[in-house]
Amino acid sequence: MGDRIRRHGTRHKARRRSVDLLFEAEARGVGPAELARERRSYAAEDDTIKTVNEFTMSLLEGVGTHGERIDDTIASYLEGWRLERLPAVDRAILRLAVWELFYTDVPPVVAVDEAVELAKQLSTDESPAFINGVLGRIVVVAPQVRAAAAAVPVTERPEADDDAAPGRQ
């Protein structure tokens, strides 16, 4: 097991820290990005406090920005569970993984594998299989969500195109 832990890279550590901070933010009733900025402020004043790195910050900002949609998605793919009844650490892991699936270019297999690994490290014996099952259902819709998020809304198209539209004189 020691070799397995040593093999985890910087991004895995950032994800783990993100899960810790998501868990804490929920428990304290504050936004995840707000908590991360608070930690950065403390770290600037005290060398014994570890700062929040840029990747962790981007994860927390992303989950915070899209939190409602992420929670709605997770809730709609739970079978026999309600989101609020899940262990808080499982909610944090799922939120992070869904944000990566929907809003980043992280390969889906990486997002799911990381979530399962975090569940193995941080949650119950049943959690890795449960999280894998939920994400396995969500990953099917991820390409459509990514495409929709990347699409340019019609309102942002240049007005000059209106004059060139067929049928307009």
C-alpha positions in Angstrom: 0.0 0.0 0.0 2.9 2.4 0.7 4.0 2.2 -2.9 0.5 3.0 -4.1 0.4 6.1 -2.0 3.8 7.3 -3.1 2.8 6.9 -6.8 0.0 9.5 -6.5 1.0 12.7 -8.2 0.3 16.3 -7.5 -3.1 16.3 -9.1 -4.3 13.4 -7.0 -3.1 15.2 -3.9 -4.9 18.3 -5.0 -8.1 16.3 -5.6 -7.8 14.8 -2.1 -7.2 18.3 -0.6 -10.3 19.5 -2.6 -12.4 16.7 -1.1 -11.2 17.6 2.4 -12.1 21.3 1.8 -15.4 20.5 0.2 -16.3 18.4 3.2 -15.3 21.2 5.6 -17.1 23.9 3.5 -20.3 21.9 3.7 -20.0 21.3 7.4 -19.3 25.0 8.0 -22.0 26.2 5.6 -19.5 28.3 3.5 -18.7 28.2 -0.2 -15.7 26.0 -1.2 -13.9 28.8 -3.0 -14.5 31.1 0.0 -12.9 28.5 2.3 -10.0 28.1 0.0 -9.4 31.9 -0.1 -9.6 31.9 3.7 -6.9 29.2 3.9 -4.7 31.1 1.4 -5.0 34.2 3.6 -4.1 32.2 6.8 -1.1 30.6 4.9 0.2 34.0 3.9 0.3 35.0 7.6 1.5 31.7 9.1 4.3 29.5 7.5 2.9 26.4 9.3 -0.3 26.5 7.3 -0.2 24.9 3.9 -1.5 27.1 1.1 -4.1 26.0 -1.4 -2.4 25.4 -4.7 -3.8 26.7 -8.1 -5.2 23.3 -9.2 -7.0 22.8 -5.9 -8.3 26.4 -6.1 -9.7 25.8 -9.7 -11.4 22.6 -8.5 -13.1 24.3 -5.6 -14.1 27.3 -7.7 -15.6 25.0 -10.3 -17.6 23.0 -7.9 -18.7 26.1 -6.1 -19.8 27.8 -9.4 -21.7 24.8 -10.7 -22.8 23.3 -7.4 -26.5 23.4 -7.9 -26.4 21.7 -11.3 -23.8 19.2 -10.0 -26.1 18.3 -7.1 -29.2 18.0 -9.3 -27.3 15.7 -11.6 -26.0 13.5 -8.8 -29.4 13.4 -7.2 -31.1 12.3 -10.5 -28.7 9.4 -10.9 -28.9 8.0 -7.3 -30.9 4.8 -7.1 -32.5 4.2 -3.7 -30.7 7.2 -2.1 -31.2 10.9 -1.5 -28.2 13.1 -1.9 -28.5 14.5 1.7 -28.5 10.9 3.1 -25.1 10.0 1.5 -22.0 10.3 3.7 -20.6 13.8 3.4 -17.3 12.6 2.1 -19.1 10.7 -0.7 -21.0 13.8 -1.6 -17.7 15.7 -1.8 -16.1 13.0 -4.0 -19.1 12.8 -6.3 -19.3 16.6 -6.6 -15.6 16.9 -7.6 -15.8 14.0 -10.1 -19.0 15.3 -11.7 -17.5 18.8 -12.1 -14.4 17.2 -13.8 -16.7 15.1 -16.0 -18.8 18.0 -17.1 -16.5 21.1 -17.1 -12.9 20.0 -17.8 -11.0 18.1 -20.4 -9.9 15.4 -17.9 -10.6 12.0 -19.6 -13.7 10.5 -18.0 -11.8 7.3 -17.1 -9.4 9.4 -15.1 -12.1 11.4 -13.3 -13.9 8.1 -12.3 -10.7 6.3 -11.3 -9.6 9.2 -9.1 -13.0 9.4 -7.4 -13.0 5.6 -6.7 -9.4 5.9 -5.4 -10.4 8.8 -3.1 -13.4 6.8 -1.8 -11.0 3.9 -1.0 -8.8 6.2 1.0 -11.4 8.3 2.7 -14.8 6.6 3.0 -16.5 3.3 3.8 -15.8 -0.1 2.3 -19.0 0.1 0.2 -18.3 3.6 -1.1 -15.9 2.9 -4.0 -18.3 0.5 -5.7 -21.2 2.9 -5.0 -19.4 5.9 -6.4 -18.2 3.9 -9.4 -21.8 2.9 -10.1 -23.2 6.4 -9.9 -20.4 7.9 -12.0 -20.8 5.1 -14.5 -24.3 6.3 -15.2 -23.4 10.0 -15.2 -20.4 9.5 -17.5 -22.8 8.6 -20.3 -24.2 12.1 -20.4 -20.9 13.9 -19.8 -20.1 14.4 -23.5 -23.4 16.2 -24.2 -23.0 18.4 -21.1 -19.4 19.3 -22.1 -20.6 20.2 -25.7 -23.5 22.3 -24.4 -21.1 24.1 -22.0 -18.7 24.9 -24.9 -21.4 26.1 -27.2 -21.7 29.8 -27.9 -25.1 31.2 -27.1 -27.0 32.7 -30.0 -27.1 36.1 -28.2 -23.3 36.3 -28.4 -23.2 36.0 -32.3 -22.3 39.2 -34.1 -25.4 41.3 -35.2 -23.8 41.7 -38.6 -24.9 38.1 -39.3 -28.5 39.2 -39.1 -28.2 41.3 -42.3 -26.6 38.4 -44.2 -29.4 36.0 -43.2 -31.2 34.3 -46.2 -34.4 35.9 -47.1 -33.5 39.3 -45.8 -33.3 42.2 -48.2 
